[in-house]
Amino acid sequence: MPVTTIDPTTALVLIDLQNLVVSLPTTPHTGSQVVTRAAELADAFRHHGALVVLVRLTARTDGSDAPPGRTEIPRPPGPLPAGWDDIVDDLSGHPGDITVTKRTWSAFHGTDLDLQLRRRGVTQIVLAGIATSIGVESTARAAYAHGYNVTLATDAAADRDSQAHHHSLERIFPLLGERGSTAEIIGLLAKTRA
């Protein structure tokens, strides 16, 4: 079902659109395609005076601040390249945007994202980014638990695994909010700001 409404106080929250993440292979959209659509959304939100939040994942290059829990899949070995966690140029450099730095999957965990949104009276977030089943879904779950209306820009999200992307898109997101294309979201945003 397509997105039905954009609240008057909606924020765009873009997850992990940073140099290393967008350079990795993703499906069903490439990192470049996700960035292009995210930039379209960000331009529309800025044009209408709505908040844009850029979320970036960072960690010490030696991994010493990574979450301590045991996992079956090991963390990537070796140091990360310089600038790996910089927001891509197509999205950075806008003074009205907020940047939130996280150290784990959800943009809400251990950050001031909820405080930043509540200070501005935000009631809804539109999510986009990489990876659908990890950072985007974790943030959507937390947003839902915090009482926000949640919308996913379906063509501005991608994952490294097609089954994980499909599962999040078709099974999880309908439980957390609504889904819509970039064009549908921009169209509704324009109607609510007219």
MARSEZA-316655 format. One record per atom (N, C-alpha, C, CB): x, y, z. Coordinates in steps of 0.1 Angstrom, whole numbers, padded with zeros to 4 digits, always signed. Glycine has a CB too. Example, Ala and Ser with C-alpha at 12.3 -4.5 7.8 and 13.67 -1.06 7.14 Angstrom:
BEGIN
+0132-0057+0078
+0123-0045+0078
+0132-0033+0078
+0113-0045+0090
+0128-0022+0071
+0137-0011+0071
+0129+0000+0079
+0141-0006+0057
END
This chain:
BEGIN
+0008-0012+0000
+0000+0000+0000
+0009+0012+0000
-0010+0000+0012
+0006+0022-0008
+0015+0034-0009
+0013+0043+0003
+0012+0042-0022
+0023+0052+0005
+0022+0061+0016
+0010+0070+0015
+0035+0070+0017
+0003+0072+0026
-0010+0080+0026
-0008+0094+0030
-0020+0073+0035
+0002+0098+0038
+0003+0111+0043
+0017+0115+0047
-0007+0114+0054
+0020+0127+0047
+0032+0133+0053
+0028+0143+0063
+0042+0139+0042
+0031+0141+0076
+0028+0150+0086
+0034+0164+0084
+0032+0144+0100
+0027+0174+0090
+0033+0187+0088
+0047+0189+0094
+0024+0197+0095
+0050+0181+0104
+0064+0181+0110
+0071+0168+0108
+0063+0184+0125
+0075+0166+0095
+0082+0153+0091
+0096+0156+0089
+0075+0147+0079
+0105+0147+0093
+0119+0148+0090
+0124+0137+0081
+0128+0148+0103
+0133+0140+0072
+0140+0130+0064
+0152+0125+0072
+0144+0135+0050
+0153+0112+0073
+0165+0106+0080
+0172+0096+0071
+0160+0098+0094
+0184+0100+0067
+0192+0092+0057
+0202+0084+0065
+0198+0101+0047
+0202+0071+0063
+0210+0062+0070
+0223+0057+0063
+0202+0050+0074
+0234+0060+0068
+0247+0055+0064
+0251+0057+0050
+0248+0040+0067
+0247+0069+0044
+0251+0072+0030
+0264+0079+0031
+0240+0081+0023
+0274+0071+0033
+0288+0075+0035
+0297+0068+0026
+0293+0073+0050
+0309+0073+0024
+0318+0068+0013
+0320+0053+0012
+0331+0074+0015
+0323+0047+0023
+0326+0032+0022
+0313+0025+0019
+0332+0027+0035
+0302+0028+0026
+0289+0021+0025
+0284+0021+0011
+0279+0026+0035
+0284+0033+0005
+0278+0034-0009
+0287+0028-0020
+0275+0049-0012
+0299+0026-0016
+0308+0020-0026
+0307+0004-0027
+0322+0023-0023
+0300-0002-0017
+0298-0016-0017
+0287-0021-0026
+0296-0021-0003
+0288-0033-0032
+0277-0038-0040
+0264-0039-0032
+0281-0051-0047
+0253-0034-0038
+0240-0035-0031
+0229-0039-0041
+0236-0022-0024
+0218-0043-0036
+0207-0047-0044
+0194-0042-0038
+0206-0062-0046
+0183-0040-0044
+0181-0040-0059
+0186-0027-0065
+0166-0042-0061
+0191-0017-0057
+0196-0005-0063
+0211-0004-0059
+0188+0007-0057
+0218+0003-0068
+0232+0005-0065
+0233+0016-0054
+0240+0009-0077
+0245+0018-0048
+0247+0028-0039
+0245+0042-0045
+0261+0028-0033
+0250+0043-0058
+0248+0056-0065
+0234+0059-0068
+0256+0054-0079
+0225+0049-0071
+0211+0051-0073
+0204+0056-0060
+0204+0039-0078
+0208+0049-0049
+0202+0053-0036
+0206+0067-0033
+0207+0043-0025
+0219+0071-0035
+0223+0085-0032
+0215+0095-0041
+0238+0086-0034
+0214+0092-0053
+0206+0101-0062
+0192+0103-0057
+0206+0095-0077
+0185+0092-0054
+0171+0094-0049
+0171+0101-0035
+0165+0080-0048
+0181+0098-0026
+0182+0104-0013
+0184+0119-0015
+0193+0098-0005
+0192+0123-0025
+0195+0137-0027
+0182+0144-0032
+0206+0139-0038
+0174+0137-0041
+0161+0143-0045
+0152+0145-0033
+0155+0133-0055
+0152+0135-0024
+0143+0137-0012
+0149+0148-0004
+0143+0124-0004
+0162+0149-0002
+0168+0159+0007
+0165+0173+0001
+0183+0157+0009
+0167+0175-0012
+0164+0187-0019
+0149+0192-0017
+0167+0187-0034
+0140+0182-0018
+0126+0185-0016
+0123+0189-0002
+0117+0173-0020
+0129+0182+0008
+0126+0185+0022
+0132+0199+0025
+0133+0174+0031
+0144+0201+0021
+0150+0215+0023
+0142+0226+0017
+0165+0215+0018
+0137+0224+0005
+0129+0233-0002
+0117+0237+0006
+0125+0228-0016
+0111+0227+0012
+0099+0229+0020
+0101+0232+0035
+0090+0217+0019
+0114+0235+0038
+0117+0239+0052
+0116+0227+0062
+0108+0249+0056
+0117+0215+0057
+0116+0203+0066
+0130+0199+0069
+0108+0192+0059
+0132+0192+0081
+0144+0188+0086
+0150+0176+0078
+0143+0185+0101
+0163+0177+0076
+0171+0166+0070
+0181+0162+0080
+0178+0170+0056
+0181+0149+0083
+0191+0143+0092
+0200+0133+0085
+0184+0136+0105
+0213+0135+0086
+0222+0126+0079
+0229+0118+0090
+0234+0134+0071
+0227+0105+0090
+0232+0096+0100
+0244+0089+0094
+0221+0086+0104
+0255+0089+0102
+0267+0082+0098
+0272+0072+0109
+0278+0092+0095
+0276+0061+0104
+0282+0051+0113
+0297+0054+0114
+0279+0037+0108
+0303+0054+0125
+0317+0055+0127
+0322+0046+0137
+0321+0070+0130
+0335+0044+0137
+0342+0035+0147
+0357+0038+0147
+0339+0020+0145
+0363+0036+0157
+0378+0037+0157
+0383+0027+0147
+0384+0034+0171
+0394+0031+0140
+0399+0022+0130
+0404+0009+0135
+0410+0029+0122
+0408+0008+0148
+0412-0004+0154
+0401-0013+0159
+0422-0002+0165
+0388-0008+0158
+0377-0016+0162
+0375-0016+0177
+0378-0029+0157
+0382-0008+0185
+0382-0009+0199
+0369-0004+0205
+0393-0002+0206
+0361+0003+0198
+0348+0008+0203
+0336+0001+0197
+0347+0023+0201
+0338-0010+0190
+0328-0018+0184
+0319-0024+0195
+0333-0029+0175
+0306-0027+0193
+0298-0034+0203
+0305-0047+0207
+0284-0037+0197
+0306-0050+0220
+0314-0061+0225
+0308-0075+0223
+0316-0059+0239
+0296-0076+0219
+0289-0090+0219
+0296-0099+0209
+0275-0088+0215
+0295-0112+0211
+0300-0122+0202
+0291-0123+0190
+0301-0136+0209
+0296-0126+0178
+0289-0128+0166
+0294-0139+0159
+0289-0115+0157
+0286-0146+0151
+0290-0157+0143
+0298-0152+0130
+0278-0165+0138
+0295-0141+0125
+0302-0135+0114
+0312-0125+0119
+0292-0128+0103
+0325-0127+0117
+0335-0118+0123
+0335-0105+0116
+0349-0124+0121
+0339-0095+0124
+0340-0081+0119
+0351-0081+0109
+0343-0071+0130
+0350-0072+0099
+0361-0071+0089
+0374-0068+0095
+0358-0060+0078
+0385-0075+0091
+0398-0073+0097
+0405-0060+0091
+0407-0085+0095
+0414-0055+0098
+0423-0045+0092
+0417-0031+0094
+0425-0047+0078
+0426-0021+0092
+0421-0007+0094
+0412-0003+0082
+0433+0002+0094
+0404+0007+0085
+0395+0013+0075
+0402+0024+0068
+0381+0017+0082
+0398+0026+0055
+0405+0037+0048
+0401+0051+0054
+0402+0036+0033
+0410+0061+0052
+0407+0074+0056
+0394+0079+0049
+0419+0084+0054
+0385+0086+0056
+0373+0092+0050
+0362+0082+0048
+0377+0098+0038
+0364+0069+0053
+0354+0059+0050
+0340+0063+0056
+0358+0046+0056
+0340+0070+0066
+0327+0073+0073
+0322+0088+0070
+0329+0072+0088
+0328+0094+0060
+0323+0108+0056
+0310+0106+0048
+0334+0115+0048
+0301+0115+0051
+0288+0115+0043
+0292+0119+0029
+0278+0126+0049
+0286+0112+0019
+0289+0115+0005
+0287+0129+0001
+0281+0105-0004
+0295+0134-0008
+0295+0148-0012
+0281+0153-0017
+0305+0150-0023
+0274+0144-0024
+0260+0148-0029
+0250+0152-0018
+0255+0136-0037
+0253+0148-0006
+0244+0151+0005
+0250+0160+0016
+0240+0138+0012
+0262+0162+0016
+0268+0170+0027
+0269+0185+0023
+0282+0164+0030
+0272+0193+0034
+0275+0207+0031
+0263+0216+0032
+0281+0208+0018
+0252+0211+0037
+0240+0220+0039
+0238+0224+0053
+0227+0212+0034
+0240+0237+0056
+0240+0241+0070
+0228+0239+0078
+0243+0256+0070
+0216+0237+0073
+0204+0234+0081
+0203+0220+0084
+0192+0239+0073
+0211+0211+0078
+0210+0197+0081
+0216+0194+0095
+0216+0188+0070
+0211+0183+0101
+0217+0178+0113
+0225+0165+0110
+0206+0175+0124
+0236+0163+0115
+0244+0150+0114
+0244+0143+0127
+0258+0153+0109
+0240+0131+0127
+0239+0122+0139
+0250+0111+0137
+0225+0116+0141
+0259+0109+0146
+0269+0099+0145
+0265+0088+0155
+0283+0105+0149
+0265+0076+0149
+0262+0064+0157
+0273+0054+0156
+0249+0057+0151
+0273+0045+0165
+0283+0034+0166
+0278+0020+0165
+0291+0036+0179
+0265+0019+0163
+0258+0006+0161
+0247+0008+0151
+0253+0001+0175
+0239-0002+0150
+0229-0002+0139
+0219+0009+0139
+0222-0015+0139
+0212+0011+0150
+0201+0021+0151
+0206+0035+0153
+0191+0017+0162
+0200+0044+0145
+0203+0058+0147
+0198+0064+0160
+0198+0066+0135
+0190+0057+0167
+0185+0062+0180
+0194+0057+0192
+0171+0057+0182
+0200+0046+0191
+0208+0040+0202
+0221+0048+0204
+0211+0025+0199
+0221+0054+0216
+0233+0061+0220
+0236+0074+0213
+0245+0052+0218
+0225+0080+0207
+0227+0093+0200
+0216+0103+0206
+0225+0091+0185
+0217+0115+0201
+0207+0125+0205
+0196+0126+0194
+0213+0138+0207
+0194+0117+0185
+0184+0118+0175
+0170+0121+0180
+0184+0105+0166
+0165+0113+0190
+0152+0115+0195
+0151+0129+0201
+0149+0104+0206
+0160+0134+0208
+0160+0147+0214
+0159+0158+0203
+0172+0150+0223
+0168+0156+0192
+0168+0166+0181
+0154+0166+0174
+0178+0162+0171
+0148+0155+0172
+0135+0154+0166
+0124+0160+0175
+0131+0140+0162
+0124+0156+0187
+0113+0161+0197
+0114+0176+0199
+0114+0154+0210
+0126+0182+0199
+0128+0196+0201
+0121+0204+0189
+0143+0200+0201
+0121+0198+0178
+0115+0204+0166
+0100+0200+0164
+0123+0201+0154
+0095+0192+0173
+0081+0188+0171
+0078+0178+0161
+0072+0200+0169
+0088+0170+0156
+0087+0161+0146
+0078+0149+0150
+0101+0155+0141
+0069+0145+0142
+0060+0134+0145
+0061+0122+0135
+0045+0139+0144
+0068+0125+0124
+0070+0114+0114
+0084+0115+0108
+0060+0116+0102
+0090+0103+0105
+0103+0103+0098
+0101+0095+0085
+0114+0097+0107
+0108+0100+0075
+0109+0093+0062
+0123+0088+0062
+0106+0102+0050
+0124+0075+0060
+0137+0068+0061
+0142+0064+0047
+0137+0056+0070
+0155+0065+0045
+0162+0059+0033
+0176+0056+0037
+0161+0070+0021
+0183+0048+0028
+0197+0045+0031
+0200+0031+0029
+0200+0049+0045
+0212+0027+0034
+0218+0014+0033
+0223+0010+0046
+0230+0014+0022
+0221-0002+0051
+0214-0013+0044
+0200-0015+0050
+0222-0026+0047
+0191-0018+0041
+0177-0019+0045
+0174-0028+0057
+0169-0025+0033
+0181-0039+0057
+0178-0049+0068
+0186-0046+0081
+0181-0063+0063
+0195-0037+0080
+0204-0034+0092
+0201-0020+0098
+0219-0036+0089
+0208-0010+0093
+0207+0003+0098
+0193+0009+0096
+0217+0012+0092
+0187+0007+0084
+0174+0013+0081
+0163+0006+0090
+0171+0012+0066
+0163-0007+0089
+0153-0014+0097
+0154-0012+0112
+0153-0029+0094
+0166-0012+0117
+0169-0009+0132
+0164+0004+0136
+0184-0011+0135
+0166+0014+0127
+0162+0028+0130
+0147+0029+0129
+0168+0038+0120
+0141+0022+0120
+0126+0022+0118
+0119+0015+0131
+0122+0014+0106
+0125+0004+0135
+0120-0002+0147
+0120+0007+0159
+0127-0015+0150
+0132+0014+0161
+0133+0023+0172
+0124+0035+0171
+0148+0028+0174
+0122+0040+0159
+0113+0052+0157
+0099+0048+0160
+0114+0056+0142
+0095+0036+0156
+0081+0031+0159
+0080+0030+0174
+0079+0018+0152
+0090+0024+0181
+0089+0023+0195
+0089+0036+0202
+0101+0014+0200
+0095+0046+0196
+0095+0060+0202
+0082+0068+0199
+0107+0068+0197
+0073+0062+0191
+0060+0068+0188
+0060+0077+0175
+0056+0076+0199
+0070+0076+0167
+0070+0083+0154
+0062+0076+0144
+0084+0086+0149
+0055+0083+0134
+0050+0077+0122
+0062+0075+0113
+0040+0086+0115
+0063+0063+0107
+0075+0059+0099
+0071+0056+0085
+0081+0046+0105
+0079+0062+0075
+0077+0059+0061
+0090+0056+0055
+0071+0072+0054
+0090+0045+0047
+0103+0041+0040
+0102+0045+0026
+0105+0026+0042
+0112+0052+0021
+0113+0055+0006
+0119+0042+0000
+0123+0067+0004
+0110+0034-0006
+0114+0021-0011
+0125+0020-0022
+0102+0014-0016
+0125+0031-0030
+0135+0031-0041
+0148+0038-0037
+0129+0037-0054
+0148+0042-0024
+0160+0049-0019
+0166+0041-0008
+0157+0063-0014
+0164+0028-0008
+0170+0019+0002
+0176+0007-0006
+0160+0015+0012
+0186+0001-0001
+0192-0011-0007
+0200-0018+0004
+0202-0007-0018
+0204-0031+0000
+0210-0040+0010
+0221-0048+0002
+0199-0049+0016
+0229-0054+0010
+0239-0063+0004
+0233-0076+0000
+0251-0064+0014
+0222-0079+0006
+0216-0092+0004
+0201-0091+0000
+0216-0101+0018
+0198-0096-0012
+0184-0094-0018
+0173-0100-0009
+0184-0100-0032
+0176-0112-0003
+0165-0118+0005
+0163-0109+0018
+0169-0132+0009
+0174-0104+0024
+0172-0096+0036
+0165-0083+0032
+0186-0093+0042
+0168-0077+0021
+0161-0065+0016
+0146-0068+0014
+0167-0059+0003
+0143-0078+0007
+0129-0082+0004
+0121-0085+0017
+0128-0094-0005
+0128-0092+0027
+0121-0095+0039
+0118-0082+0047
+0130-0105+0048
+0127-0073+0048
+0125-0061+0055
+0114-0053+0048
+0138-0052+0056
+0115-0052+0035
+0105-0044+0028
+0091-0049+0028
+0110-0043+0013
+0090-0062+0027
+0076-0069+0026
+0071-0074+0039
+0077-0080+0016
+0079-0077+0048
+0074-0083+0061
+0075-0074+0073
+0082-0096+0064
+0086-0066+0074
+0088-0058+0086
+0083-0044+0085
+0103-0057+0089
+0086-0037+0074
+0082-0023+0073
+0066-0021+0073
+0087-0017+0060
+0058-0030+0067
+0044-0028+0069
+0039-0029+0083
+0037-0039+0061
+0047-0035+0092
+0043-0035+0106
+0047-0023+0114
+0049-0047+0113
+0056-0015+0108
+0062-0003+0114
+0057+0010+0109
+0077-0004+0113
+0051+0009+0096
+0047+0022+0090
+0042+0020+0076
+0058+0032+0090
+0045+0030+0068
+0041+0029+0054
+0053+0030+0045
+0032+0041+0051
+0051+0026+0032
+0061+0026+0022
+0057+0034+0010
+0065+0011+0018
+0066+0040+0003
+0063+0048-0009
+0076+0051-0016
+0056+0061-0005
+0074+0054-0029
+0085+0057-0038
+0090+0072-0035
+0082+0056-0053
+0102+0075-0039
+0107+0088-0038
+0097+0098-0044
+0120+0090-0045
+0092+0095-0056
+0082+0105-0062
+0069+0106-0054
+0079+0099-0077
+0064+0095-0049
+0052+0096-0041
+0054+0104-0029
+0047+0082-0037
+0065+0103-0022
+0068+0110-0010
+0070+0125-0013
+0081+0104-0003
+0077+0128-0023
+0079+0142-0027
+0066+0148-0031
+0089+0143-0039
+0057+0141-0038
+0044+0146-0042
+0036+0149-0029
+0037+0136-0050
+0035+0140-0020
+0028+0143-0008
+0034+0154+0001
+0027+0130+0001
+0047+0155+0001
+0053+0166+0008
+0049+0179+0002
+0069+0164+0008
+0049+0180-0011
+0045+0193-0017
+0030+0196-0014
+0047+0191-0032
+0022+0186-0014
+0007+0189-0011
+0006+0194+0004
-0001+0176-0013
+0013+0188+0013
+0011+0192+0027
+0018+0206+0030
+0018+0182+0037
+0027+0210+0021
+0034+0223+0023
+0028+0234+0014
+0049+0222+0020
+0017+0231+0006
+0011+0240-0003
+0003+0251+0004
+0003+0233-0014
END
